[in-house]
Amino acid sequence: MRFVVLHHTAWPGRGDHYDLMLQMEAGADGDPVLKTFATLTNEFPDGKSHSDTRARGAASGDPSAQTNLLRLIDDHRQAYLSHEGPLSGGRGAVARVEEGALEFLAPPDPVLQEYRFRLGGKKLKGTFRLRHMGNGIYSFERLKRT
């Protein structure tokens, strides 16, 4: 399995942001998909842990607290693992800024809405967790650096 982080520029009404995409076994139609999480800011998601206080600050709109908070968005096609350049429909452009191996440490937990996985990229190396905080927002946390 693989992962990719894309820098998405010039999205009208949304602003620049990053998309973390995790390759999953299969979508609803049986084809593999990329589970996609968009950053709330235009800062690279590094997985550095933040306290619950920072998470509460993010919920109140404090941008300094939002660096590692991601919003779950629609699944994407596998083609985005290698795509760079303009997007159709005037949705801006993407540039690949990180990629590497992905290993899920357990199946995604549908009750807790939590993902635990190991990333083997250049910047993102180690064990990580995406933990649902409510309203489609996930906390991206590095659990162990390798």
ZATOR-952936 format. One record per residue: residue in one letter; x, y, z of N, C-alpha, C, O in turn. Coordinates in steps of 0.02 Angstrom, whole numbers, plus 50000, padded with zeros to 5 digits. Last residue first. Example, Ala and Ser with C-alpha at 12.3 -4.5 7.8 and 13.67 -1.06 7.14 Angstrom:
<nodes>
S506424988850354506844994750357506455000250394506705005750402/A506604971650390506154977550390506604983550390507124983450423/
</nodes>
This chain:
<nodes>
T505185033150668505665027850650506235030750610506695027150590/R504165038650802504585040350745505065034550732505325031450778/K502495036250849503185033950856503565035750793503335034550738/L501355043650828501405039850889502125037650903502335037150961/R500775058450766501335053850761501395050350829501455053650881/E499105061650717499605061450770500145056350755500015050750733/F497795071050671498335067150641498925067350689499225072650700/S496105070950705496755073050731497275068250701497205062150706/Y494765075350598495215070250626495855073550651496105078350621/I493075079550574493755081950587494155076450622493905073250668/G491735076350564492175074850507492885077150514493275076850467/N491195079450691491035083650632491505082550574491655087250537/G492535072750790491855075050781491785079350719492265082550698/M493765067250789493635071950843492905074450842492685077750888/H494565052050753493985056350740493845060650801493805058150857/R496265050850719495745049650770495185054650759495305060750756/L497555042850647497035047750631496455046050677496175040550674/R499225039950692498525038650705498105044450679498295050250688/F500795031950650500335037650654499635035150670499465029350663/T502495028350654501825025950667501375031950681501555036350720/G503645033650524503455031350590502745028950593502425027550542/K503895048050431504155041350446503935039550516504035043450563/L503755060050326503295056450370503525049250378503375044950336/K504805063250242504645067650298504215064050350504305064950410/K504885051750161505495055450177505385059850239505805060150283/G503895037750220504065043050173504715046250193505065043850237/G503105026650276503815026350259503985031350205504195029550150/L501975024650410502155027950348502905027650338503295028250385/R500795014050484501505015850480501625018950411501415016250360/F499265017150574499655014850517500375017150524500535021650563/R497585017350620498275016950645498695013850589498515008650561/Y496105026650629496565023150585497255023250618497485028450641/E494445027350691495165028350702495555023950653495355018350638/Q493095026750736493295030550676494035032450682494215038250679/L492625018750833493025024350855493195029150797493415034750809/V491925010250740491595013150799491975019350822491675024650830/P492815005850641492215009550621491855012850680491505017850671/D494495006350629493985005050679493365009150663493375015250669/P495414998350500495105004550525494525002750573494124998350559/P496444984750557495914987350514495634993850542495614994650603/A498124989550599497494986150617496974988550566497054993950536/L499134995450534499314991250590498714987250616498794982250651/F499444997550363498954998150417499134993150471499284987350457/E500745005250286500554998850315500055000150371500215003350421/L501435012850147500905013250197500745006150221500645001650180/A502815021550073502465015350091501975016650148502085020850191/G502585037749996502955032150022502515026250037501935025850017/E502745055649983502455049149963502875043649994503435044750016/E502535073049962502745067450004502395061249978501835061449954/V502095081849869502615084249914502875078749960503385079649993/R501415084449713501585079249761502175081649803502705083249776/A500255096849680500955094849675501095089849730500895090849788/V498805102049587499115098349642499845096849627500035095849569/A497705115849555498225111249535498495107749598498425110349653/G495985120749525496675122049545497155116849518497045113949465/R494775117749469494865116349540495585117249564495765114749617/G494265118549340494505124649373494605123849448494535128549486/G493955106049286493425110049315493655116249353493285118849394/S495395096049330494845098049286494345102449324494325102549385/L496975102349386496385098149396495835100549350495805106449333/P498725102549339498055105549344497515100249353497585094449332/G499905092249434499705096949383499005099449392498705098549445/E500105074849457500315081649474500095086049417500095084049359/H499765058249508499565064249471499875070549501499895071449562/S499985046649580500525049049536500365055549500500785058049463/L498885045049658499535042949686500105045649644500655046849670/Y497775047849583498075053449620498725051449655499085055749680/A497295035949535497715039849490498065045549526498585047949504/Q496395030749625497095028949633497555033049588498155033549602/R495185043349668495425037849626496175036849638496535041349657/H494615047149836494895048949771495125042749734495235037449764/D493245050349946493775046049922493985048249852493585050949814/D492905066850014492735061149971493355056949953493905059649946/I493685070150174493335072150114493205065950072493375060450092/L493965074250339493835068650294493435071250235492895074250243/R495105086450384494405085050371494365079150322494685079150270/L496305087450515496145086050446495395084650440495095081850486/L497505095350610496805093450606496615092950533496755097550494/N498755100550629498685093350620497975090950626497845085250645/T498495114750637499005111950593498905104550579498965102450522/Q497635122250718497345117950666497855114150624497655110550578/A497985131950806497855125350834497665120250781497555114450797/S498055143650739498685140850763498595133850791499085130150798/P496715147250714497105144050662497755141050686498005136250656/D495345144850808496025147150818496475143750767496615137750774/G494035140150806494275144150749494975146850757495195150750715/S493625131450899493385138250907493645142850852493485148850851/A494305120150863493585120050856493295127050861492775128550832/A495575124050903495435123350832494685123450819494445126450771/G495425123451041495565129951009495415129650935495155134450907/R495295109851056494725114051073494815120951042494325124051019/A496595106351020496035103950980495415108050994495045109750948/R497325112451121497415114851053496835112551009496605116350966/T496845104351225496745111551228496815114551158496405118651138/D497325091951194496615093051187496445100451189495955102651159/S498895095051108498485093551166497755094451151497575097451100/H499665086650971499435092751003498955090751059498655085451057/S501055078850891500475078650935500295085550961500735089750972/K501435080150723501655081750791501035082250835500555085650818/G501065077950592500895072950641501135074350711501055070150755/D501225086850489501815083250511501675078050565502115074050582/P500515093250351500325089250410500905084950433501075080050400/F500955109650304501085102550293500905098650357501115100550411/E499665121750295500285119350327500345111850318499855108150324/N498505129150269498995128050216499675126250247500185128850226/T497225120450363497655126150348498115124450290498105118850265/L496585108650371496175114550383496565121050369496275126350363/T496935095950249497135100150305496665106150311496375108350261/A495925081950206496195088550188496365092550251495995092450300/F496045065150167495955069850222496295076450202496875076450183/T495435050650089495745057150083495535061850139494955062350157/K495795034950031495445038450085495805045050093496415045150102/L495785029649873496205033549918495755037049968495375041549950/V495355012649828495245019849830495775023049874496155019649908/P495074998149725495455001749776495345009249770495255011949716/D493394992749688494044995349665494404998849722494095002049764/G492164989849739492654984449738493334986649714493814982749718/D491325000349757491264996749693491774991149686491814987949634/A491725005349880491055002449874490974998349810490604993449809/G493475000949877492925005449891492265001749882492254995549877/A494834992249953494304992649904493764997549927493624998349986/E496094995550026495974989449987495444990249934495574989049875/M496775012050009496365007150044496225001349997496255002049936/Q498015023950031497765018749986497405013450028497675010750076/L497725040050084497935033450106497615028250060497005028050053/M498245056550072497865051250040498155044450058498755043250050/L498075072650124498395066350143497955060850115497365060350132/D498215087950049497795082050052498245076050070498725074650035/Y498335105050101498655098650085498145093050091497685093350133/H497855120850025497865115950080498255109850056498475109449999/D497225136849981497725131649975497715127150036497575129450092/G495425139349973496115141149989496585135249981496375129549975/R494075138949945494345134349995495045136450018495225135450076/G493705147549843493295147249902493555142849957493285142950013/P494555137849724494115143649736493675142649798493325137649804/W496115132949754495445130049756494975135849771494995138549827/A497535135249741497035139049704496355135649699496055135449645/T498335119149767498335126449763497735129049723497465125649679/H498785106449867498235108449822498185116049823498015118949875/H499995095149883499865102149898499375104549846499535104549786/L499765078549940499745083249884499635090249911499215091249955/V500505064249994500275070750018500335075449958500875076249930/V500115046749990500375052749957500105058849993499555058750020/F500475029350012500155035550031500475041149992501025040449965/R500155011749976500535018049971500125023849999499525023350009/M500424994150000500005000050000500445006250000501025006150021/
</nodes>
